[in-house]
Amino acid sequence: MKLRGLIVAAVFAVLPLASWGAERITLRNGFALTCDHHAQVQDHTRLYLSASENSFIEFASQEIAKVESVPDPPAPPPSATPAVGVAAKDAKLSPADLHEILSGAGKEHNLDVDLLASVVKAESDGNPKALSRAGARGLMQLMPATANGLGVTDSYKPDQNVRGGSTYLDGLLLRYHDNLALALAAYNAGPEAVDKYHGIPPYHETQLYVARVIHEFNRRVKAHEAAVATAKAN
């Protein structure tokens, strides 16, 4: 399955931090991150995600190649704000039904089911009737034009929506050479935005979205690995 080996440590090497800040940190491996500010702590450089200094990550100082100030980002386009609404209290599928649909789509596109489940959770929280302010619909929040291009005739039908969303995500992963962060950013803000900024665009919502999906994906992978280890031990 694609991307099954993703771990949290690797994600931070390719993912801009979740909140927009005043500095751009370039690592010696070529990857860049954004943060509010940084500080030297012994032989490590601490990157703070906000002014409060309650949230941060650290890198060995020798890994830091360059620190730059960055301008304020442009306002995000309307399509980058999902604001999912709930059409009905009983709109969610049962976990078993959803898993069956995701498993079928995962096998068809060789995509990890946990990855698809993480996207669904971030997009609609499992609500097949979800509708965003921008007009995105269903479990994987397909815009009407995207759905039409993918052959989806009814985005509120879970199997059609997931099939279309999985096809789209698979195409984005191919386009960005299995770079999950870029593919997710393109899924959220559009590939045009990713190509324009040559990476994850500086939209606060998009950065949060990418971080949220990858965090959930890692959580699910680790939970399964722990379950397998426990089963073997017994």
MOMO-V491962 format. One record per pair of residues at least 12 apart in sequence whose C-alpha atoms are under 10 Angstrom apart, sorted by sequence separation. I is the first residue (numbers start at 1). J is the second residue. D is the distance in whole Angstrom. If there is no record, write none. Layout:
# MOMO-V491962
i: {I	I}
j: {J	J}
d: {D	D}
This chain:
# MOMO-V491962
i: {21	22	23	24	25	35	36	37	45	46	47	101	102	124	126	127	128	129	131	143	151	152	171	172	182	189	13	14	20	21	22	23	24	25	34	35	36	37	44	45	46	100	102	103	123	124	126	127	128	142	147	150	151	152	170	172	173	182	186	13	20	21	22	23	24	33	34	35	36	37	44	45	46	99	102	103	123	124	125	126	127	141	142	147	150	169	172	173	185	186	189	14	16	17	18	19	20	21	22	23	34	35	36	38	44	45	46	99	102	123	124	125	140	141	149	150	168	169	172	176	185	186	13	14	15	16	17	18	19	20	21	22	35	36	37	43	44	45	123	124	138	139	140	148	175	182	183	184	185	189	13	14	15	16	17	18	19	36	41	43	44	45	99	122	123	124	137	138	139	147	150	169	182	183	188	189	13	14	15	16	17	38	40	41	42	43	44	45	99	102	120	121	122	123	137	138	139	140	146	147	150	169	172	176	181	182	185	188	189	12	13	14	15	16	17	37	38	39	40	41	42	43	44	45	98	120	121	122	123	136	137	138	139	142	146	149	168	172	176	181	182	187	188	12	13	36	38	40	41	44	119	120	137	138	139	141	142	185	186	189	12	35	40	119	120	139	140	141	147	185	188	25	35	98	117	119	138	139	140	142	146	165	184	185	187	188	117	138	139	140	142	176	184	185	187	23	116	137	138	140	141	185	186	23	130	131	140	184	185	129	130	139	140	142	181	184	185	21	22	128	129	138	183	184	21	22	98	128	129	181	182	19	20	21	38	127	128	129	140	181	184	17	19	20	21	37	98	128	180	181	184	17	18	19	95	127	128	17	18	27	32	37	92	94	126	181	17	30	31	32	34	36	92	93	128	180	181	27	28	29	30	31	32	33	34	35	92	93	128	180	27	28	29	30	32	34	35	91	92	93	27	28	29	30	34	91	92	26	27	28	90	91	92	26	27	28	84	86	89	90	91	92	17	25	26	27	84	85	86	88	90	91	17	25	26	27	82	83	84	87	88	89	25	26	82	83	84	86	87	88	98	24	25	26	82	85	86	87	88	120	24	25	84	86	87	23	24	25	85	86	87	12	23	24	25	84	85	86	117	120	142	13	22	23	24	84	85	86	93	116	119	141	12	22	23	24	83	84	85	92	119	140	141	21	22	23	82	83	84	85	21	22	82	83	84	116	20	21	22	82	83	84	116	119	21	22	81	82	83	84	20	21	81	82	83	84	85	20	79	81	82	83	84	116	79	80	82	84	105	109	78	79	81	82	104	105	108	111	78	79	102	106	110	111	77	79	84	101	102	105	106	109	101	104	105	108	109	111	82	100	101	104	105	108	111	98	101	102	105	106	109	110	97	98	101	102	105	106	109	97	101	105	109	111	79	98	102	106	93	115	119	123	92	119	123	122	122	119	122	123	119	121	122	121	122	119	120	118	119	122	118	119	121	117	118	116	118	119	115	118	119	115	117	118	117	118	115	116	118	114	115	118	114	115	117	2	113	114	1	80	112	114	115	1	82	114	115	2	4	80	81	113	114	1	2	3	4	80	81	1	2	3	4	79	80	112	1	2	4	79	80	114	1	2	3	4	78	79	1	3	77	2	76	1	77	76	81	80	81	82	80	81	82	76	80	81	76	77	80	74	75	76	82	73	74	75	76	81	73	74	75	76	80	72	73	74	76	73	14	15	16	14	15	14	15	32	33	2	14	31	34	11	12	11	15	2	6	3	2	3	3	2	21	20	16	19	20	21	15	16	19	20	14	15	16	18	19	20	14	16	18	19	17	18	19	20	18	19	20	18	19	17	18	16	17	18	15	16	18	19	17	18	16	17	18	15	16	15	12	15	11	11	11	8	7	8	11	6	7	8	7	8	6	7	8	6	7	4	5	3	4	7	6	7	5	4}
j: {33	34	35	36	37	47	48	49	57	58	59	113	114	136	138	139	140	141	143	155	163	164	183	184	194	201	26	27	33	34	35	36	37	38	47	48	49	50	57	58	59	113	115	116	136	137	139	140	141	155	160	163	164	165	183	185	186	195	199	27	34	35	36	37	38	47	48	49	50	51	58	59	60	113	116	117	137	138	139	140	141	155	156	161	164	183	186	187	199	200	203	29	31	32	33	34	35	36	37	38	49	50	51	53	59	60	61	114	117	138	139	140	155	156	164	165	183	184	187	191	200	201	29	30	31	32	33	34	35	36	37	38	51	52	53	59	60	61	139	140	154	155	156	164	191	198	199	200	201	205	30	31	32	33	34	35	36	53	58	60	61	62	116	139	140	141	154	155	156	164	167	186	199	200	205	206	31	32	33	34	35	56	58	59	60	61	62	63	117	120	138	139	140	141	155	156	157	158	164	165	168	187	190	194	199	200	203	206	207	31	32	33	34	35	36	56	57	58	59	60	61	62	63	64	117	139	140	141	142	155	156	157	158	161	165	168	187	191	195	200	201	206	207	32	33	56	58	60	61	64	139	140	157	158	159	161	162	205	206	209	33	56	61	140	141	160	161	162	168	206	209	47	57	120	139	141	160	161	162	164	168	187	206	207	209	210	140	161	162	163	165	199	207	208	210	47	140	161	162	164	165	209	210	48	155	156	165	209	210	155	156	165	166	168	207	210	211	48	49	155	156	165	210	211	49	50	126	156	157	209	210	48	49	50	67	156	157	158	169	210	213	47	49	50	51	67	128	158	210	211	214	48	49	50	126	158	159	49	50	59	64	69	124	126	158	213	50	63	64	65	67	69	125	126	161	213	214	61	62	63	64	65	66	67	68	69	126	127	162	214	62	63	64	65	67	69	70	126	127	128	63	64	65	66	70	127	128	63	64	65	127	128	129	64	65	66	122	124	127	128	129	130	56	64	65	66	123	124	125	127	129	130	57	65	66	67	122	123	124	127	128	129	66	67	123	124	125	127	128	129	139	66	67	68	124	127	128	129	130	162	67	68	127	129	130	67	68	69	129	130	131	57	68	69	70	129	130	131	162	165	187	59	68	69	70	130	131	132	139	162	165	187	59	69	70	71	130	131	132	139	166	187	188	69	70	71	130	131	132	133	70	71	131	132	133	165	70	71	72	132	133	134	166	169	72	73	132	133	134	135	72	73	133	134	135	136	137	73	132	134	135	136	137	169	133	134	136	138	159	163	133	134	136	137	159	160	163	166	134	135	158	162	166	167	134	136	141	158	159	162	163	166	159	162	163	166	167	169	141	159	160	163	164	167	170	158	161	162	165	166	169	170	158	159	162	163	166	167	170	159	163	167	171	173	143	162	166	170	158	180	184	188	158	187	209	209	210	209	212	213	210	212	213	213	214	212	213	212	213	216	213	214	216	213	214	213	215	216	213	216	217	214	216	217	217	218	216	217	219	216	217	220	217	218	220	106	217	218	106	185	217	219	220	107	188	220	221	109	111	187	188	220	221	109	110	111	112	188	189	110	111	112	113	188	189	221	111	112	114	189	190	224	112	113	114	115	189	190	113	115	189	115	189	115	193	193	203	203	204	205	204	205	206	201	205	206	202	203	206	201	202	203	209	201	202	203	204	209	202	203	204	205	209	202	203	204	206	204	179	180	181	180	181	181	182	199	200	170	182	199	202	180	181	181	185	173	180	178	178	179	180	180	202	202	199	202	203	204	199	200	203	204	199	200	201	203	204	205	200	202	204	205	204	205	206	207	206	207	208	207	208	207	208	207	208	209	207	208	210	211	210	211	210	211	212	210	211	211	211	214	211	214	215	214	214	215	218	214	215	217	217	218	217	218	219	218	219	217	218	217	218	221	221	222	221	221}
d: {10	7	5	9	10	6	6	7	9	4	8	10	9	10	9	6	8	9	10	9	9	6	9	8	7	8	10	10	10	6	6	6	9	9	9	6	5	8	10	6	7	10	10	9	9	9	6	9	9	7	9	9	7	9	9	10	10	10	9	8	6	4	5	6	10	9	9	5	5	7	6	5	9	8	7	9	9	7	8	9	10	8	10	8	6	7	7	10	8	8	8	10	9	10	10	8	6	4	6	8	8	7	6	9	6	6	9	9	7	9	5	9	9	9	9	8	10	8	7	10	6	9	9	9	8	7	6	8	7	7	7	10	9	9	9	9	4	5	7	7	9	8	10	9	9	9	10	9	7	9	9	6	8	4	6	8	8	9	9	6	5	9	10	9	6	7	9	6	8	7	8	9	6	9	9	7	6	7	7	5	6	9	10	10	9	6	8	9	8	9	9	8	9	6	6	5	9	9	9	8	8	7	10	10	9	6	10	6	10	9	8	8	9	8	9	10	10	10	10	10	9	8	9	8	9	6	9	10	10	9	7	8	7	7	9	10	8	8	10	7	9	9	9	10	8	10	9	10	9	9	9	5	10	7	9	8	9	10	9	10	8	9	8	7	8	10	6	9	9	6	7	9	10	10	10	10	10	6	6	8	8	9	9	7	10	8	10	6	7	9	7	10	10	10	9	9	9	8	9	8	8	8	10	10	10	9	6	8	6	9	8	9	8	9	9	6	10	9	10	8	6	10	9	9	7	10	8	6	8	10	8	10	8	7	9	9	7	9	10	6	8	9	6	8	9	10	10	6	9	8	9	9	7	7	9	9	10	7	10	9	10	9	10	9	10	9	10	10	10	10	10	10	8	7	8	10	8	9	8	8	10	10	9	10	9	10	6	7	10	8	9	5	9	8	10	9	10	8	5	7	6	6	9	10	9	6	6	9	5	5	9	6	8	6	5	8	10	9	9	10	6	9	9	7	6	7	7	8	10	9	10	8	9	8	5	9	10	9	6	8	10	10	6	6	8	9	9	7	9	7	10	8	5	8	9	9	9	6	9	9	6	7	9	7	6	7	5	9	8	5	7	9	6	6	10	10	5	7	10	9	9	10	8	4	6	6	5	9	10	9	9	10	10	6	5	10	9	6	6	9	10	10	9	9	5	9	10	8	4	8	8	7	8	5	7	9	10	9	8	5	6	9	7	10	8	10	8	6	8	10	8	9	8	7	10	8	10	8	9	7	9	10	9	9	8	8	7	9	9	9	8	5	10	10	9	10	9	8	6	8	10	10	10	10	10	8	9	8	8	7	9	7	6	9	6	9	7	9	8	10	9	9	9	9	7	8	10	7	9	8	9	8	10	9	7	8	6	10	7	10	8	8	9	10	9	10	9	10	9	10	9	9	10	10	9	7	9	9	7	9	9	9	6	8	10	9	9	9	6	9	6	9	8	9	8	9	9	9	8	6	8	8	9	5	8	9	8	9	9	9	6	8	6	9	9	10	10	9	8	10	9	9	9	9	9	6	9	9	9	10	9	10	7	9	6	8	7	6	9	6	5	7	9	8	5	10	6	6	9	7	8	10	5	10	10	8	9	9	9	8	8	9	9	10	10	10	10	8	10	9	9	7	10	9	7	8	8	9	7	10	9	5	10	9	7	7	8	10	6	7	9	8	10	9	7	10	9	9	9	9	9	9	6	7	9	9	10	10	9	10	9	9	10	8	10	9	9	8	8	9	8	10	10	7	9	9	8	10	9	7	9	6	10	8	9	10	6	10	9	9	7	9	10	8	10	8	9	7	9	5	7	7	5	7	8	8	8	9	8	10	10	6	9	8	9	8	8	7	9	9	9	8	9	8	9	7	9	9	9	10	9	7	9	6	9	7	9	9	9	10	9	9	8	9	9	7}
